[in-house]
Amino acid sequence: MKKALSLTLIILTLPVLLISQSPLTIEKIMQGNRFTGISPENPQWSPSGNTLYFTWSQHADSLPSLFVITPSNKIPHKLTTAERKNLPSFYGTYNRARSLMAYSKNGDLFLMEIKTGKIRQITSTSTFENNPLFSLNEEKILFTSGNNIFSWDLNDGTFSQLTDIRTGKEKPEEPLYANDREKWLYEEQLDLFKTLAERKEKREIERKEDKKLEPERPKVIYTGQGMVRSVKMSPDSRHIIWQSAKTVEDKRTIIPGYVTESGYTEEIQSRSKVGVSSYSSGIPGIYDISNDTIYEVKIKDIPDVTEKREISFRDPVWSDDGKMTVVDIYSGDNKDRWIMLLDIKTGELKLLDRQHDEAWIGGPGIGYGQFGWLSDNKTIYFQSEESGYSHLYTFDVTTGQKKALTSGKFEVYDLTLSSDKKTWYFISNETDPGIRELYSMPVGGGARTRLTNFNGGVEFELSPDEKYFALRVSFANIPWELYIMENKEKAVPQKITESTTPDFRAYNWRIPEFVSFRASDGVQVPARLYKPESQVKNGAAVIFVHGAGYLQNAHRWWSSYSNEYMFHNFLADNGYTVLDIDYRGSAGYGRDWRTAIYRFMGGKDLDDHVDGAKYLVDQHQVDPQKIGIYGGSYGGFITLMAMFTKPGTFRAGAALRAVTDWAHYNHGYTSDILNTPLTDSLAYKKSSPIYYAEGLEGALLICHGMIDDNVHFQDVVRLVQRLIELGKENWELAVYPLEQHGFIEPSSWTDEYKRIYKLFEENLK
């Protein structure tokens, strides 16, 4: 009897043993960079262009540091602390001859001679000076400090304060009397006593004389209640323009930290919830210095804008000759973008280009994207989704002629204009949505030259002398490495770094199959497919849902979800088929794909995953009763919607750091897609898993960091209470007291993914 009982116990515990057929282990791959190696990041050229700096580590167990190479000596050298301390800033502003660069470092200003490398320190103060610019005549450097503009004369080294803009209202002088009775007494005293009257007259004369002796100061400008920001001076130094913003008082979420150094529970103040923007932007103000007048930009000139409609202005951008300026303006609901010519003398606006989207304005290079003037001082450039894809346009402000420089079913990224403004450099995915390569093109458009041919992912940094590119390159199964390439046709890139560890290289990492399947509405949906070997294939499948919403993952470069990529190899080793879908709402496929989730998250994006499950069954011999789904953040949200609203499709799901109720997420992201709960409550109820929790049938694992300041832990606690009240039993919650939204600790990653694997092993096999 005892033997039979023991045998029974052994049989019952077998499913929990989680036997693996992979040479990989979850503990190993969840070490992250310690296992893969540390890729080079942030390549930055010296101002002269003859030295390249980048962050890297040659050994996975050491911290990243700053390394340096030159085009002639490409062996990376690690900088010492002293060398790093003496480095100039990598970002500054040049004079027209590019012989001088002004920059800010640690809050002080410096001037560098490019040819000799000689550096002159301009300021050394406890205040913060930044944003240096050469004046139009290049005799002075203008800079900001404390939201005011100052100048430094290159010839004699003198400083001048050019603006004195202050928040609030001017305080009136203290009155000599508070009411009519006190006024009568005051005037009677002066009438009765000659000495008092003479002393008063003498004080007034002395005050006027002292005023004449005071040095000339800029006019004090009070902006009202708004917080002053972004003070700019026109290139001719005749006008000042500034913006102001009010901090919106709204209740914020408190995040308790339970595991703390103090031993006490500590509170973290986090964001508010959707429906209230953190700041309310004011109308830009202008001060005409010579005429001593203050006025506002005339918003009445903006089409379909009233005083009640919230708008926000980007900083004005002047032409190189300083004669014209344009401003980029967005509506608070992000459905309109206006590019307008600003008459700084009057505050009047003239419409140049309007972009409208019934969903929301977005796409590569739009928002705080590329925007400026060409060398003719009459043509501006910008990106727009007018054609359905984000492309480069120019607009002649004198003739009103608009021209598309690129077109087609692809998008333009990371636009860079050469110093002489004759050549464009940019990344494009025109060969394939999952491939990004470097291109060049004449400033007026025309034939594009493909400068790289990796068929993976490319990022670039052009040297200031424009002789070289620093490239970061990766592939689906190879992390990012650094290359150097000359800026000329048919140049051969030279690899600089080798970052992966021996342990990483010892495994034969899969290149996923890049596939597409037909969705129920007829469109082709791109995806990555990981297939197991036939001898271990078990008929089970897992669908991974990438996060971030507007992000691309079914591409041919190293994924930002590297831990998940390695986990998918582990799953395939153990017989699972894995599908990773660029569902509707993902980046890289144009405007219609981007906005397909408008007013219904968990609609077409979820349908794509249901159709993906059908594709696996129809095309890859997957058992329809053995399909699981998992993902984090937006991927966790889709997982919850799948488990609650698509019964029978997914037998098990793991929702990691998931949004459960969009009314509890942030304003900037959510209001674009769902409007606000007060104006569009239906969109929020249609899109929020918490309203569908009664539909849970399969096994659900929920994992969440307790100090998550992005998707608050409160969000998942509310869902848990809902599941309890509904009497649901087939779910479990794992919490991580020291993790925020993106997990950091390998121990947390390991625990989380062991639970995910256990969930699939117990329910899909």
C-alpha positions in Angstrom: 0.0 0.0 0.0 2.8 2.4 0.9 4.6 1.6 -2.4 1.5 2.3 -4.4 1.0 5.6 -2.7 4.6 6.6 -3.3 4.3 5.7 -7.0 1.2 7.8 -7.2 2.9 10.8 -5.6 5.8 10.5 -8.1 3.5 10.4 -11.0 1.6 13.4 -9.7 4.7 15.5 -9.4 6.2 14.6 -12.8 4.7 17.6 -14.6 6.3 20.0 -12.2 9.8 18.7 -12.9 10.0 20.8 -16.1 12.4 18.5 -18.0 14.3 20.5 -20.7 15.8 19.2 -23.9 17.7 22.4 -24.5 21.4 23.1 -23.9 20.1 26.5 -22.7 18.7 27.1 -19.2 16.4 29.8 -18.1 18.9 30.8 -15.3 21.6 31.3 -18.0 19.6 33.3 -20.6 18.0 35.5 -18.0 21.4 36.9 -17.0 20.9 39.3 -19.9 24.1 41.1 -20.9 26.2 38.9 -18.5 25.3 36.0 -20.8 25.1 37.7 -24.2 27.9 40.3 -23.7 27.6 44.1 -23.7 27.1 45.8 -27.0 28.6 49.2 -27.9 26.3 52.1 -27.4 26.1 55.9 -28.0 28.8 56.3 -30.6 29.8 60.0 -30.6 32.4 61.8 -32.7 34.8 64.4 -31.4 34.1 67.9 -32.8 37.1 67.5 -35.2 35.7 64.2 -36.5 39.0 62.4 -36.0 38.1 60.5 -32.9 35.1 58.2 -32.0 33.9 57.6 -28.5 31.5 54.9 -27.4 30.2 53.2 -24.3 31.2 49.5 -24.1 32.6 46.7 -22.0 35.0 44.1 -23.3 34.0 41.8 -20.5 30.4 41.0 -19.7 31.1 40.9 -15.9 32.5 44.5 -15.9 30.6 47.8 -16.0 30.4 49.6 -19.3 32.9 52.4 -19.7 33.9 54.9 -22.4 36.2 53.7 -25.2 37.9 55.6 -28.0 39.2 54.8 -31.5 40.3 56.8 -34.5 39.9 56.0 -38.2 43.6 55.2 -38.3 43.8 53.2 -35.1 40.7 51.1 -34.8 41.7 49.1 -31.7 39.4 50.3 -28.9 41.1 52.0 -25.9 39.4 52.4 -22.6 39.6 56.0 -21.2 40.8 56.7 -17.7 38.8 58.8 -15.3 41.1 61.8 -15.9 40.8 61.4 -19.7 37.0 61.4 -19.4 37.0 64.4 -17.2 38.9 66.5 -19.7 36.8 65.5 -22.7 34.8 68.3 -24.4 31.1 67.8 -24.9 30.0 65.8 -28.0 27.2 68.2 -28.7 27.6 71.9 -29.4 27.0 74.6 -31.9 29.4 75.7 -34.7 30.1 79.0 -36.4 29.5 79.1 -40.1 33.1 78.2 -40.9 33.0 75.3 -38.5 36.3 76.5 -37.0 34.8 77.1 -33.5 32.4 75.1 -31.4 30.6 76.5 -28.3 29.2 73.9 -25.9 27.9 73.4 -22.4 29.4 70.8 -20.0 28.4 70.3 -16.3 26.5 73.6 -16.5 29.4 75.7 -17.7 30.2 77.1 -21.1 33.3 76.4 -23.2 34.7 77.5 -26.6 36.8 75.1 -28.7 39.1 75.8 -31.6 38.4 72.8 -33.9 41.8 72.8 -35.7 44.0 72.9 -32.6 41.6 71.4 -30.0 42.3 74.4 -27.7 39.5 74.9 -25.2 38.6 78.1 -23.4 36.3 78.1 -20.5 33.7 80.9 -20.6 31.8 80.5 -17.4 32.5 78.8 -14.0 29.4 79.4 -11.8 27.0 77.5 -9.6 24.2 78.3 -11.9 23.5 76.3 -15.0 24.4 77.8 -18.4 23.4 76.0 -21.6 22.1 76.2 -25.2 25.0 78.3 -26.5 24.5 79.8 -30.0 26.6 82.1 -32.2 24.9 85.5 -32.8 24.1 86.4 -36.4 27.3 88.4 -36.8 29.2 85.7 -34.9 30.8 88.3 -32.6 28.9 87.0 -29.5 27.8 83.7 -28.0 24.2 83.8 -26.7 23.2 81.3 -24.0 20.5 80.7 -21.5 20.7 80.6 -17.7 17.7 80.4 -15.4 15.3 80.9 -18.4 17.0 84.1 -19.4 19.3 85.0 -22.3 22.8 86.3 -21.8 25.7 87.1 -24.2 29.4 86.7 -24.1 31.5 88.9 -26.4 34.2 86.8 -28.3 36.4 90.0 -28.7 36.5 91.5 -25.2 35.0 88.7 -23.1 32.3 90.9 -21.6 29.0 89.5 -20.4 25.5 91.0 -20.8 22.1 90.0 -19.6 19.7 90.4 -22.6 16.4 89.4 -21.0 14.8 89.6 -17.6 11.7 87.4 -17.8 10.0 86.5 -14.6 7.1 84.3 -13.5 4.1 85.9 -11.9 2.9 89.5 -11.9 4.7 92.7 -11.1 4.2 93.8 -7.5 2.9 97.4 -7.3 4.8 99.9 -5.1 3.6 100.2 -1.6 1.0 103.0 -1.5 1.6 106.0 0.8 -2.0 105.7 1.9 -4.6 103.0 2.0 -7.8 104.9 1.8 -9.3 108.4 1.3 -9.0 109.3 5.0 -5.3 108.5 5.0 -4.9 110.4 1.7 -6.5 113.5 3.2 -4.2 113.4 6.2 -1.1 112.9 4.0 -1.9 115.9 1.8 -2.8 118.1 4.8 0.7 117.3 6.4 2.4 118.5 3.2 0.3 121.7 3.1 0.9 122.5 6.8 4.6 121.7 7.0 7.0 123.2 4.4 9.9 121.1 5.7 8.1 117.9 4.9 7.2 119.0 1.4 10.8 120.2 0.7 12.3 116.9 1.9 9.8 115.0 -0.3 10.8 117.0 -3.3 14.5 116.5 -2.6 14.0 112.7 -2.3 12.3 112.6 -5.7 15.1 114.6 -7.4 17.8 112.3 -5.9 15.9 109.2 -7.0 15.7 110.5 -10.6 19.4 111.3 -10.6 20.3 107.9 -9.2 18.2 106.3 -11.9 20.3 108.0 -14.5 23.5 106.6 -13.0 22.2 103.0 -13.0 23.6 100.7 -15.7 21.3 99.8 -18.5 19.4 96.7 -17.8 16.9 94.6 -19.8 13.3 95.4 -19.3 11.7 93.2 -16.6 8.9 91.2 -18.2 6.3 89.4 -16.1 4.5 86.5 -17.7 1.6 86.1 -15.3 1.0 82.8 -13.5 2.7 80.5 -16.0 6.1 78.9 -15.5 8.6 80.5 -17.9 10.3 78.1 -20.4 12.0 78.2 -23.7 13.1 81.8 -24.0 14.5 82.6 -27.4 15.9 85.7 -29.0 15.6 86.5 -32.7 18.9 86.4 -34.6 18.8 90.2 -35.1 18.5 90.6 -31.3 15.4 92.8 -31.7 12.7 90.4 -30.4 12.3 88.0 -27.6 9.8 85.1 -27.7 9.0 82.9 -24.8 6.6 80.2 -23.7 4.9 79.6 -20.4 3.2 76.6 -18.9 1.1 76.0 -15.8 1.5 72.9 -13.8 -1.9 71.2 -13.6 -2.8 70.3 -10.0 -4.3 66.8 -10.1 -4.3 63.8 -7.7 -1.4 61.5 -8.2 -0.9 57.8 -7.6 1.1 56.9 -4.5 3.3 53.8 -5.0 4.4 52.2 -1.7 7.8 50.7 -1.5 7.8 47.8 0.9 11.4 46.5 0.7 13.5 49.6 1.5 16.9 50.4 3.0 15.2 52.2 5.9 13.1 49.2 6.9 10.0 51.4 6.7 7.4 51.6 3.9 8.3 54.5 1.7 6.0 56.3 -0.7 6.8 57.2 -4.3 4.8 60.0 -5.9 3.9 58.9 -9.4 1.8 60.3 -12.3 -1.9 61.0 -12.5 -4.3 59.1 -14.7 -5.4 59.8 -18.2 -7.7 62.8 -18.7 -5.4 65.4 -17.3 -2.2 66.6 -19.0 0.7 67.5 -16.6 1.1 70.9 -18.1 -1.2 73.5 -19.6 0.7 75.5 -22.3 0.2 79.2 -22.6 0.3 81.3 -25.8 3.8 82.4 -26.6 4.6 86.0 -25.7 6.8 88.4 -27.8 8.7 91.5 -26.6 9.7 94.0 -29.2 12.9 95.6 -27.7 13.2 98.7 -29.8 9.5 99.6 -29.5 9.2 98.5 -25.9 6.0 96.6 -26.6 4.7 93.1 -25.5 2.2 91.1 -27.4 1.2 87.5 -28.0 1.3 85.2 -31.0 -2.1 85.5 -32.7 -3.7 82.1 -32.3 -6.8 83.3 -34.2 -4.7 82.8 -37.4 -4.5 79.0 -36.7 -7.4 77.2 -38.6 -10.0 75.7 -36.4 -8.5 76.9 -33.1 -10.3 78.8 -30.5 -9.2 80.0 -27.1 -10.8 76.9 -25.6 -8.9 74.4 -27.8 -5.6 73.5 -26.2 -2.5 73.8 -28.4 1.2 73.5 -27.9 4.0 75.3 -29.7 7.5 73.9 -30.5 10.3 76.3 -30.4 10.5 78.8 -33.4 13.1 77.9 -36.0 14.8 80.8 -37.9 16.3 80.7 -41.3 20.1 81.1 -41.4 19.9 84.7 -42.5 17.5 85.4 -39.6 14.8 86.9 -41.7 12.1 84.3 -41.4 10.9 82.0 -38.7 8.5 79.0 -38.7 6.7 77.3 -35.8 5.4 73.8 -35.4 2.1 73.7 -33.6 0.1 70.7 -32.3 -3.5 70.5 -31.0 -3.9 69.1 -27.5 -5.9 66.2 -28.8 -3.0 65.6 -31.3 -5.3 65.4 -34.3 -3.9 68.5 -36.0 -0.4 69.8 -36.8 0.1 73.2 -38.3 3.4 74.4 -39.7 3.1 78.2 -39.8 5.3 81.2 -40.8 5.6 83.6 -37.8 5.8 87.4 -38.3 7.8 88.2 -35.2 7.1 91.9 -35.6 3.3 91.5 -35.3 2.8 88.0 -33.9 0.7 87.0 -36.9 0.8 83.5 -38.3 0.5 82.3 -41.9 -0.4 78.6 -42.6 2.2 76.7 -44.7 1.1 73.1 -44.1 -1.6 71.4 -42.1 -1.6 67.7 -41.2 -4.8 66.3 -39.8 -5.6 62.7 -38.6 -9.0 61.6 -37.4 -7.0 59.2 -35.1 -3.8 61.0 -34.0 -0.8 62.6 -35.5 2.3 60.4 -35.3 4.9 58.4 -37.2 8.7 58.6 -37.6 10.2 62.0 -37.6 7.0 63.7 -36.5 6.3 65.3 -33.1 9.7 66.4 -31.9 11.2 65.2 -35.2 13.2 66.7 -38.0 12.3 70.3 -39.0 14.3 73.1 -40.4 15.5 75.3 -43.2 17.5 74.7 -46.4 20.4 76.9 -47.5 18.3 79.1 -49.7 16.6 80.6 -46.6 13.2 80.2 -48.2 12.6 76.4 -48.1 11.6 74.4 -45.0 11.8 70.6 -44.6 9.7 68.3 -42.5 8.2 64.8 -42.4 4.6 63.9 -42.9 2.3 60.9 -43.2 0.3 62.6 -45.9 0.9 59.6 -48.3 0.2 57.0 -45.6 3.9 56.6 -44.8 6.3 59.0 -43.1 8.2 60.8 -45.9 10.4 63.8 -46.3 8.8 67.0 -47.7 10.0 70.5 -48.6 7.9 73.7 -48.8 8.9 77.0 -50.4 7.5 79.7 -48.2 7.7 82.3 -50.9 5.8 80.4 -53.6 3.8 78.0 -51.5 5.2 75.0 -53.5 5.2 71.7 -51.6 7.4 68.8 -52.8 7.7 65.2 -51.6 11.3 64.2 -51.7 10.6 60.5 -50.9 7.6 58.4 -51.6 6.5 54.8 -51.6 5.4 52.1 -49.1 8.3 52.6 -46.8 9.3 55.1 -44.1 12.2 57.5 -43.4 14.1 57.5 -40.1 16.8 59.5 -38.4 17.0 62.3 -41.0 20.4 64.2 -41.1 21.3 67.1 -43.4 24.9 67.6 -44.3 26.7 70.7 -43.1 26.7 72.3 -46.6 23.0 71.4 -46.8 23.5 69.6 -50.1 22.9 66.0 -49.0 20.4 64.0 -46.9 21.4 61.0 -44.9 18.7 58.8 -43.4 17.7 55.3 -42.5 15.0 53.7 -44.7 13.1 50.4 -44.7 12.3 50.5 -48.4 13.9 47.1 -49.2 11.8 45.3 -46.6 9.8 46.6 -43.5 12.0 44.4 -41.4 15.3 45.8 -42.8 16.8 49.2 -42.1 19.7 50.5 -44.2 21.6 53.8 -44.6 20.9 56.0 -47.6 22.0 59.3 -49.1 20.1 61.6 -51.4 20.6 65.0 -53.0 18.9 67.8 -51.1 16.4 68.4 -53.8 15.4 64.8 -54.0 16.0 62.3 -56.8 17.9 59.0 -56.8 18.6 57.5 -53.4 22.0 55.8 -52.9 22.0 52.8 -50.6 25.2 53.1 -48.6 24.9 49.9 -46.5 23.9 46.4 -47.4 23.7 44.4 -44.2 20.1 43.2 -44.6 19.7 43.7 -40.9 19.4 46.8 -38.7 21.6 49.8 -39.0 22.1 53.0 -36.9 24.5 55.7 -37.9 26.4 58.7 -36.6 28.0 61.0 -39.2 31.4 62.5 -38.2 31.4 66.4 -38.1 33.8 66.5 -41.0 31.5 64.1 -42.8 34.3 61.7 -43.9 33.1 58.7 -41.8 30.1 57.0 -40.5 30.0 55.2 -37.1 27.5 52.4 -37.6 25.8 50.1 -35.1 24.8 47.0 -36.9 22.9 43.9 -35.8 21.0 40.9 -37.1 18.2 38.8 -35.9 20.6 36.3 -34.1 23.6 38.6 -33.6 23.6 41.6 -31.1 24.7 45.1 -32.0 28.3 45.7 -32.9 30.3 48.8 -33.9 31.5 49.4 -37.5 33.4 52.3 -39.2 32.7 53.2 -42.8 34.0 55.9 -45.1 31.4 58.2 -46.5 31.6 57.2 -50.2 29.9 54.8 -52.5 30.8 51.1 -52.3 32.8 51.8 -49.1 33.4 48.6 -47.1 32.4 48.8 -43.4 35.0 47.7 -40.9 34.0 45.9 -37.8 35.4 47.4 -34.6 34.0 45.4 -31.7 33.4 41.8 -30.8 31.0 41.8 -27.8 29.4 38.4 -27.4 30.6 36.0 -24.8 32.0 32.5 -25.5 28.9 31.0 -23.8 26.6 33.0 -26.1 28.5 32.0 -29.2 28.5 28.3 -28.2 24.8 28.0 -29.0 23.5 28.0 -32.6 21.0 30.8 -32.3 18.1 30.6 -34.7 17.4 33.1 -37.4 13.6 33.1 -37.2 11.6 32.6 -40.4 10.1 35.9 -41.5 6.6 35.1 -42.5 3.2 36.7 -43.1 -0.3 35.3 -42.7 -3.6 36.4 -44.0 -5.8 38.0 -41.3 -9.6 37.6 -41.2 -10.0 41.1 -42.8 -7.7 40.1 -45.7 -4.5 42.0 -44.8 -1.1 40.3 -44.6 0.3 40.3 -41.0 4.1 40.1 -40.6 5.6 37.8 -38.0 8.7 35.9 -36.8 8.4 32.1 -36.6 10.5 29.8 -34.5 10.2 26.2 -35.5 11.3 23.2 -33.5 13.1 20.2 -35.0 10.7 17.5 -36.2 12.0 14.9 -33.7 11.1 17.1 -30.6 8.0 18.9 -32.0 5.2 18.5 -29.5 2.2 20.1 -31.3 2.2 23.0 -28.8 2.7 26.7 -29.7 3.3 29.9 -27.9 2.5 33.4 -29.3 4.6 36.3 -28.0 3.1 39.8 -27.9 5.6 42.6 -28.0 5.0 45.6 -25.7 5.1 49.4 -26.2 2.2 49.3 -28.6 3.9 51.4 -31.3 7.0 49.2 -31.6 8.3 46.8 -34.2 9.7 43.3 -33.4 9.2 41.0 -36.4 12.3 42.5 -38.0 15.8 41.3 -39.0 17.9 43.0 -36.4 18.7 42.2 -32.7 15.5 42.6 -30.7 15.1 44.9 -27.8 13.4 41.9 -26.4 16.6 39.9 -26.3 15.7 37.8 -23.2 12.5 36.8 -24.9 14.3 36.0 -28.1 16.6 33.6 -26.2 13.6 32.2 -24.4 11.9 31.5 -27.8 15.0 29.5 -28.8 14.7 27.6 -25.5 11.0 26.9 -26.2 11.7 25.7 -29.7 14.4 23.3 -28.3 11.7 21.9 -26.2 9.3 21.3 -29.0 7.2 24.4 -29.1 6.4 26.5 -32.2 6.7 30.2 -31.4 5.1 33.1 -33.3 6.0 36.7 -32.7 3.6 39.1 -34.5 3.8 42.7 -35.6 0.1 43.2 -35.0 -2.0 46.2 -35.9 -0.6 49.3 -34.1 3.0 48.2 -34.6 5.7 50.5 -36.0 7.3 50.2 -39.4 4.2 49.7 -41.6 2.7 53.2 -42.2 -0.1 55.3 -40.9 -3.1 52.9 -41.4 -1.3 50.1 -39.5 -0.3 52.5 -36.8 -3.8 53.9 -36.2 -5.8 50.7 -36.7 -6.3 50.4 -32.9 -7.9 53.9 -32.6 -10.8 53.8 -30.1 -10.4 50.0 -29.7 -7.3 48.5 -28.3 -7.9 44.8 -28.1 -9.8 44.9 -31.4 -7.8 44.4 -34.6 -4.6 43.9 -32.7 -6.1 41.0 -30.8 -7.7 39.6 -33.9 -4.3 39.4 -35.5 -3.2 37.1 -32.7 -6.3 35.0 -33.0 -5.7 34.7 -36.7 -2.0 33.9 -35.9 -3.2 31.0 -33.9 -5.3 29.8 -36.8 -2.3 30.1 -39.1 -0.3 27.9 -36.8 -3.0 25.2 -36.8 -3.5 25.4 -40.5 0.1 25.7 -41.7 2.3 24.3 -39.0 0.5 21.3 -37.5 -0.1 22.9 -34.2 -2.8 21.3 -32.0 -5.6 24.0 -31.5 -5.9 22.8 -27.9 -2.2 23.5 -27.2 -1.7 27.2 -27.8 -0.5 29.7 -25.2 0.1 33.4 -25.3 2.3 35.8 -23.3 3.7 39.3 -23.3 4.6 42.3 -21.1 3.1 45.8 -20.8 1.0 46.2 -24.0 1.7 42.5 -24.6 0.4 41.7 -21.1 -2.8 43.7 -21.9 -3.3 41.8 -25.2 -2.8 38.5 -23.2 -5.5 39.5 -20.8 -7.9 40.4 -23.6 -7.2 37.1 -25.3 -7.8 35.1 -22.1 -11.0 37.0 -21.3 -12.6 37.5 -24.7 -11.4 34.7 -27.0 -12.5 31.5 -25.2 -11.0 28.3 -26.6 -8.3 30.0 -28.6 -5.6 30.1 -25.9 -5.3 27.4 -23.2 -2.9 29.4 -21.1 -1.5 33.0 -20.9 1.0 34.9 -19.0 0.3 38.7 -18.6 3.4 40.6 -17.4 3.2 44.2 -16.1 -0.1 44.4 -18.0 -2.5 47.4 -18.3 -5.8 46.2 -17.0 -7.8 49.4 -17.2 -6.8 52.2 -19.7 -8.5 54.8 -17.5 -5.7 54.2 -15.1 -2.8 54.7 -17.5 -1.0 57.9 -18.5 -2.4 60.8 -20.5 0.1 61.3 -23.3 -0.1 57.8 -24.7 -3.7 56.8 -23.9 -5.5 60.0 -24.9 -4.1 59.8 -28.4 -5.6 56.4 -29.0 -8.8 56.4 -26.9 -9.4 60.1 -26.4 -10.3 60.6 -22.7 -12.7 58.7 -20.4 -15.0 61.7 -20.0 -15.3 62.3 -23.8 -15.2 58.6 -25.0 -16.1 56.3 -22.1 -17.2 53.6 -24.6 -13.7 53.3 -26.1 -12.3 52.8 -22.6 -14.8 50.1 -21.7 -14.3 48.3 -25.0 -10.5 48.4 -24.6 -10.0 47.5 -20.9 -9.6 43.9 -19.8 -11.1 44.5 -16.3 -14.5 44.7 -17.9 -14.2 41.2 -19.4 -12.7 39.3 -16.5 -15.7 37.0 -16.2 -14.7 35.4 -19.5 -11.5 33.8 -18.1 -11.4 30.1 -18.9 -7.8 29.0 -19.5 -4.9 29.1 -17.0 -3.7 32.7 -16.3 -0.4 33.8 -14.8 -0.1 37.4 -13.8 3.4 38.9 -12.9 3.9 42.5 -11.8 6.6 44.7 -10.2 5.3 46.3 -7.0 7.1 49.7 -7.6 6.1 49.9 -11.3 5.8 53.6 -12.0 4.6 53.1 -15.6 1.8 50.5 -15.2 1.0 50.9 -11.5 0.8 47.9 -9.3 -2.6 49.3 -8.2 -3.8 48.4 -11.8 -3.2 44.7 -11.3 -4.5 44.7 -7.7 -7.8 46.0 -9.0 -8.0 43.2 -11.5 -7.2 40.6 -8.8 -10.1 41.9 -6.7 -12.3 41.6 -9.7 -11.2 38.0 -10.2 -11.8 37.2 -6.6 -15.3 38.6 -6.7 -16.1 36.7 -9.8 -15.0 33.5 -8.1 -12.3 32.7 -10.7 -9.8 30.0 -9.6 -7.5 29.2 -12.5 -5.2 32.2 -12.1 -2.2 33.1 -10.0 -0.3 36.3 -9.2 3.5 36.6 -8.8 4.8 39.9 -7.4 8.3 41.4 -7.4 8.8 43.9 -4.6 12.0 45.6 -6.0 11.1 45.8 -9.7 9.7 48.6 -11.7 8.2 48.3 -15.2 11.4 47.0 -16.8 12.9 44.3 -14.6 16.5 44.7 -13.7 17.5 41.8 -11.5 18.4 38.4 -13.2 16.8 36.7 -10.2 13.5 38.4 -11.0 13.7 37.5 -14.7 14.6 33.9 -13.8 11.7 33.5 -11.4 9.2 35.1 -13.9 10.3 33.0 -16.8 10.4 29.8 -14.9 6.8 30.4 -13.9 5.9 31.1 -17.6 7.6 27.9 -18.7 5.9 25.9 -16.0 2.5 27.4 -17.1 3.1 26.2 -20.6 4.5 22.8 -19.7 1.5 22.1 -17.4 -1.2 23.3 -19.7 0.0 22.9 -23.3 1.6 19.4 -23.1 
